[in-house]
Amino acid sequence: MSVQAIWTTRQAVETPAPQVVAPTNVVVPVPLPVGRAKRTLDVAASLALIVLLSPLLLLLALLVRLSGPGPVVFSQVRVGRGGRPITVRKFRSMVADAEELQADVIELNEHRDGPLFKMRADPRVTPLGRWMRKLSLDELPQLFNVLEGSMSLVGPRPALPDEVAQYPPELMRRLCVNPGLTGLWQVSGRSDLSWDESVALDLSYVDQCSIWLDLQILIRTIPAVVLARGAY
């Protein structure tokens, strides 16, 4: 199957993203330039993975479609490099009305030290979604984000607009680079990390960003995904 066919299939099954803009009450530092080597790696690797994983992508799309009502691909506005809004895509791993139901489970948040909502046994997650999350398969559609340039293979976790609105000034440096499909946060514990630990790793990546660091993180991502460390 061609990349164009996969792209067309993805567009046919995804839900339109809500019209949300990036927060305007924060000052975003000047973005760092995207190095040619990093962008070349992003394009080559994402394109190769999309082609190689196309049977798996189509199988997951079919399984999500059969798992219950709702779109196959869940689209959500996040804040990208320089503070601009980007649409991040995932295979839907929750029930169709999960965002409306968040108020019912907000008190069960296990990450109370920051603006993130995380819980190990979120009742909104479907059985298929729990399996996909365990192996990070729900994030595979973000390869298209990497290919189009709104994300990178490696970078800080893509943040929600409401989350960015709560950032202290020193944390705005996270927005100097493209958010990533993986990063220091994923290979160092992922959801098991505290808020302070995860943002410290993101800032460390921004300060040390290089193609060599990206290659090291990509290699470390393989065992992290296989062993499902901190994935839920």
C-alpha positions in Angstrom: 0.0 0.0 0.0 1.3 3.5 -0.9 1.9 6.2 1.6 -0.7 8.3 -0.2 -3.3 5.6 0.4 -2.4 5.3 4.1 -2.7 9.1 4.4 -6.1 9.1 2.6 -7.3 6.3 4.9 -6.2 8.3 8.0 -8.0 11.4 6.8 -11.2 9.5 6.2 -11.4 8.0 9.7 -10.1 10.8 11.9 -12.3 13.2 13.7 -11.9 17.0 13.1 -9.8 18.7 15.8 -11.6 21.3 17.9 -10.7 24.9 17.0 -8.5 25.8 20.0 -5.7 28.3 19.9 -2.4 28.3 21.9 -2.5 30.3 25.1 -1.9 34.0 24.5 -1.1 35.0 28.1 2.4 33.4 28.1 5.7 34.6 26.6 7.3 31.9 24.4 11.1 32.1 23.9 12.5 32.3 20.4 12.3 28.8 18.9 15.6 27.0 18.2 16.3 26.3 14.5 15.5 22.7 13.3 18.9 21.2 12.2 19.1 19.8 8.7 20.4 16.5 10.1 17.5 16.2 12.6 14.9 17.0 10.0 16.4 14.5 7.5 16.3 11.8 10.2 12.7 12.6 11.0 11.6 12.5 7.4 13.5 9.3 6.5 12.7 7.4 9.6 9.0 8.3 9.8 8.4 7.6 6.1 10.2 4.2 6.4 8.2 3.3 9.5 4.9 4.3 7.9 5.6 2.1 4.9 6.9 -0.8 7.0 4.1 -0.6 9.5 1.3 0.0 7.1 -0.3 -3.5 7.6 -0.2 -2.9 11.4 -1.6 0.6 11.1 -4.5 -0.7 9.0 -5.1 -3.7 11.4 -5.2 -1.3 14.4 -7.6 1.0 12.6 -9.9 -1.9 11.9 -9.7 -3.1 15.5 -10.5 0.3 16.9 -13.4 0.6 14.5 -14.8 -2.7 15.7 -14.2 -1.9 19.4 -17.1 0.5 19.7 -18.6 3.8 18.6 -16.4 6.8 18.0 -13.7 7.8 15.5 -10.7 5.6 14.7 -8.2 8.4 15.1 -8.5 10.8 18.1 -7.3 14.3 17.2 -6.4 16.8 19.9 -4.8 20.3 19.8 -1.5 20.6 21.5 1.1 23.3 21.7 4.0 22.9 19.3 7.3 24.6 18.7 7.2 28.4 19.2 3.8 28.1 21.0 1.8 27.4 17.8 -1.1 25.0 18.0 -0.7 21.6 16.3 -3.1 18.7 15.8 -1.7 15.6 17.4 -3.3 12.3 16.4 -3.6 8.9 18.2 -5.6 5.8 17.7 -8.6 6.2 19.9 -8.0 4.3 23.2 -10.9 5.6 25.2 -14.7 5.6 25.0 -16.1 8.2 22.5 -17.2 10.7 25.2 -14.0 10.4 27.4 -13.3 14.1 27.6 -16.9 14.8 28.8 -16.5 12.1 31.4 -13.2 13.4 32.8 -15.0 15.5 35.5 -16.3 12.2 36.9 -12.8 10.9 37.5 -10.7 14.0 38.1 -10.5 13.3 41.8 -8.7 10.0 41.0 -5.8 11.7 39.4 -2.6 10.1 40.5 -0.4 13.0 39.3 -1.4 15.8 41.7 2.0 17.5 41.6 1.3 19.1 38.2 -1.3 19.9 35.6 -1.3 16.4 34.0 -4.1 13.9 34.5 -2.9 10.3 34.8 -4.3 7.2 36.5 -3.4 3.5 36.1 -6.9 2.1 35.8 -8.8 4.9 34.0 -12.3 3.4 33.5 -12.7 5.4 30.3 -9.9 3.4 28.6 -11.3 0.5 26.4 -9.8 -3.0 26.7 -8.2 -2.6 23.3 -7.0 0.9 24.2 -5.3 -0.5 27.4 -3.4 -3.0 25.3 -2.4 -0.4 22.7 -1.2 2.0 25.4 0.8 -0.7 27.1 2.8 -1.1 23.9 2.6 2.6 22.8 0.7 1.4 19.6 -1.9 4.2 20.0 0.8 6.8 19.2 1.7 5.4 15.8 -0.4 7.9 13.9 2.0 10.6 15.2 4.4 9.3 12.6 2.4 11.4 10.2 2.9 14.4 12.5 6.6 13.8 12.3 6.5 13.5 8.5 4.7 16.8 8.1 7.0 18.6 10.5 4.7 19.5 13.4 6.5 16.9 15.6 9.9 15.3 15.8 10.8 11.7 16.5 12.5 12.9 19.7 11.5 15.9 21.8 9.5 17.0 24.8 6.0 15.5 25.4 3.4 17.6 23.4 1.6 19.7 25.9 -2.1 20.8 26.1 -2.9 24.5 25.8 -4.4 24.6 29.4 -1.2 23.0 30.7 1.0 25.6 29.0 -1.1 28.4 30.4 0.1 27.2 33.9 3.8 27.1 33.0 6.1 29.2 35.1 8.5 31.4 32.9 11.4 29.0 33.1 9.3 26.1 31.8 8.5 27.9 28.5 11.8 26.7 27.1 10.1 23.4 26.4 8.5 25.1 23.5 11.8 26.0 21.8 11.8 22.7 20.0 9.3 20.4 18.3 7.5 18.0 20.6 8.5 14.4 20.2 7.1 11.0 19.6 9.6 9.8 22.2 12.1 11.6 24.5 14.1 11.4 27.7 10.8 11.3 29.6 9.7 8.1 27.9 13.0 6.2 28.2 13.4 7.3 31.8 10.1 6.1 33.3 7.3 7.8 31.4 4.1 8.0 33.5 5.9 6.7 36.6 7.8 10.0 36.8 6.7 12.9 38.9 5.8 16.2 37.1 9.0 17.8 38.3 11.1 14.9 37.0 9.4 14.8 33.6 9.8 18.6 33.0 13.4 18.5 34.2 14.1 15.8 31.6 12.4 17.8 28.9 14.5 20.9 29.7 17.6 18.8 29.8 16.8 17.7 26.3 16.3 21.2 25.1 19.6 22.3 26.5 21.5 19.3 25.0 19.6 18.8 21.8 21.7 17.2 19.1 21.4 14.5 16.5 23.6 12.2 18.6 21.4 12.5 21.6 18.3 11.8 19.4 20.0 8.6 18.2 20.8 7.5 21.7 17.2 8.1 22.8 15.8 6.3 19.8 17.9 3.2 20.7 16.8 3.4 24.3 13.1 3.7 23.2 13.1 0.1 21.9 13.5 -1.7 25.2 11.4 1.0 27.0 8.5 0.2 24.6 9.0 -3.6 24.6 9.1 -3.7 28.4 6.2 -1.2 28.7 8.0 0.7 31.5 5.6 3.4 32.9 3.0 2.9 30.1 -0.7 3.1 31.1 
